[in-house]
Amino acid sequence: MLDHSSSQTKTGRWRSFWDRSQFLVSLLLVGGALSWLLFAPDSHSDSKSPLRAATPKPMVDVVDRDSIRVLVDSPLQQRLERVSVHPEETTTPLLQASGRVIACRRPAQDKMGSPFWQFSSGELLDSYTAWKKAQLEATFADTQLSQIKELAETRESGLQRTIDRLEKLVKSGTETERSLSETKTLLLQTRIEDRKSIFDGEVALKTVLRQSNNEFLKLQQFGIDPNLLDDSPTDIDIVTAEVPEALVSLVSIGQQCSAEFNGLPNVKFQGNVSSLSPVLNAEQRTLRLLFVLKDPQDLLRPGMFARIGVGTDPRQVIRIPSDSILHIGNDDLIVVVNQSNSDSQWLDLAFQKIDVHEQINSIVEVQNGISDGDIVIGKNAILLKPLIVRALAKPSTAPVHE
């Protein structure tokens, strides 16, 4: 019994010793590892160490505030599409606008009638009627005034001749002073009456002219040039359209235009810009244009809506994909490849501001800022936008002149 108890005691002591030994060995190993990490020389400081990590070459670099470069054969450079630009002749409209027919010159309804205007609203018809009436009244008032002046001149010159004759007779003693005095009084009275008649005639003429001018301005407010309404051929129609203020510089009188109507899907009408509204729409910030379209078959009707293509005159233009345009702030930028770069490892890119027209079928017409033969970045140019933004934020390196 005692031997068995003594054996168990020895075994427990041995296990306790072994556990403590393992703990001490583990503690020494951990302490040694920590000491090596804290006090061992930095392997990165030794440039000849084979374990030193190689620094990767950057794919992009900001050169200046208007240029960047991309590493050739890098994943980014391989995704950038290059597009060579050249001028081409086109009749594509400079801009698109919505419009509607406001007046049609209709042929005579019978052999005895004459062509007439048909308008899109009763208010427009009333203004046109009032303008024509004022024109007739002005013509009548002008003729009346001319006749009043002619009558006054005839009466006064007749009385003056009578006075001249009576003065000679009075001197010769064959006529009395009383007759001469009465005739002079009659001439003075006639002059007063004639001046009053001429004044009334001038007031009447100015009144109708003012009324005619007011109706003229009303028609202009509707978008109609009243001068077109006189002696116009029977195959024209008048169409108005609203153009945003920012695009007003693209339009001018005489420009060719085309128009398509929903009710006539297979017919395209040709015309010209006739006039520009003298005032800008303050609420919509648009300018009203007036178009004259030829309609020999009398297909159009007042009130029909149209899609107007403004600026269809043949012209030489440079067009690029819309993907090439980067919108940064209030500017439109394009990235151009520097073809004179002698470093084959880098693709030098310059970005610059451009002015563009409206986008049509993913194609943008560039107004300026690009030349024939330039190579621009097309598809995936948006990938360069963060780099361009960073370049634009760099301080300018240009010298400051005091």
Residue, then its C-alpha position, 0 to 999 in steps of 0.5 A: m500500500l505504501d509502495h503504491s502511494s509512493s509511486q504515484t507521488k513520484t509520477g506527479r512530481w515528474r509531470s510537474f517538472w516536465d510542465r514547468s520545463q516546457f513552459l520555460v522553453s516556450l518562454l525562451l523561444v518567444g523572447g528570442a524571436l521578439s529580440w530578433l524582431l526588435f534588434a535585427p538590422d532592417s533588411h530593406s536598408d540593404s539594397k543588395s539583399p535578395l529579399r528586398a521587394a521591387t518597386p512597381k513602375p507607375m502606369v500614369d504620371v501627371v506632367d503639368r496642368d495640361s498634360i499627363r502620360v500613360l505607360v505604354d502596354s499598361p492595362l490602362q493604355q490598352r483600354l484607351e481607344r485612339v481616333s484620328v479626326h479629319p474634316e468632312e462635309t455634312t448637312t447635319p443640323l447644328l441644333q434641333a428645336s421644337g416648333r409649330v406652324i402658326a400661319c399658312r398662306r392658303p390658295a383662293q377658294d374660288k376663281m374670284g377670291s384671292p389667297f389668304w392667311q390662316f392662323s393658329s389662334g384667334e388672337l393672332l388673327d385679331s392682331y393681323t386684322a387690326w394691323k391691316k386695318a391700321q395700315l388702311e387707315a394710315t394710308f387714308a389719313d396720309t392721303q387726307l392730310s395731303q389733300i388738306k395741305e393742297l386745299a389750304e395752299t390753293r385757297e391761301s394762294g388764291l386770296q393772296r393773288t386777290i390781295d395783290r390785285l386789290e392793292k394795285l387797284v387801291k393805288s389807282g383809285t378804282e377800289t376802296e380800302r375796305s375791300l382790301s382790308e376785308t380780303k386780308t381778314l379773310l386770308l388770315q381767317t383761312r390760314i387759321e382754319d387751314r392750320k387747324s385742319i392740317f393739325d387735325g390731319e397730322v394727329a389722325l395720321k400719327t394715331v393710326l401709325r401708332q396703332s399700326n406699329n403696336e399691332f406690328l409689335k404684337l405680331q412680332q411677339f407671336g413670332i411673325d414677321p409682319n413684312l412676310l405677310d404682305d405679297s407672299p407667295t401662296d406656297i409658304d408656311i410660317v413656323t416658329a421654334e424656341v432656341p435656348e439662350a446658350l445656343v443663340s450664337l449658332v443661328s443666323i438669318g438666312q440659315q437653311c433648315s429642315a422640318e419634319f412633322n408627326g402627321l407627315p412622317n415621310v415628308k421633309f420640308q426645306g426652308n430658311v431662318s427668316s427672322l429672330s425675335p427682338v426680345l428674349n423670353a425671360e421665363q424660359r430663357t429662349l429666343r424665338l426663331l421664325f422659319v419660312l417653309k415651302d409647302p407647294q402641295d398645301l399639306l401643312r395646317p396651322g398648329m401642327f408641331a414640327r422637329i426643326g433642324v437648324g443650320t443644314d447648310p453644307r459645311q466642313v466640320i470635325r466630328i468625334p465620338s461623344d465618349s471623347i468629351l469629358h465634362i469637368g466643371n463648366d468645361d468640355l475637355i478632350v484628350v489629344v495624343n502628342q504625336s511628337n513624343s520621342d519616348s516610346q515607353w510613355l504615351d503623352l496626352a494633352f487635354q484642352k477645352i473645346d466648344v461643341h454642338e449638340q450630340i446627334n447619334s453619339i457623334v459630337e461636332v467640334q466647333n474649335g479646339i481641334s485640328d485636322g490629323d489630330i489623334v484623340i482618345g475616344k472610348n474609355a477616355i472617362l478613365l483619365k478623368p480622375l488624373i486630369v482633375r488632379a492635374l488641373a489642381k496642380p499649381s501653375t508653373a508659369p513664371v509670374h511677371e511683376 
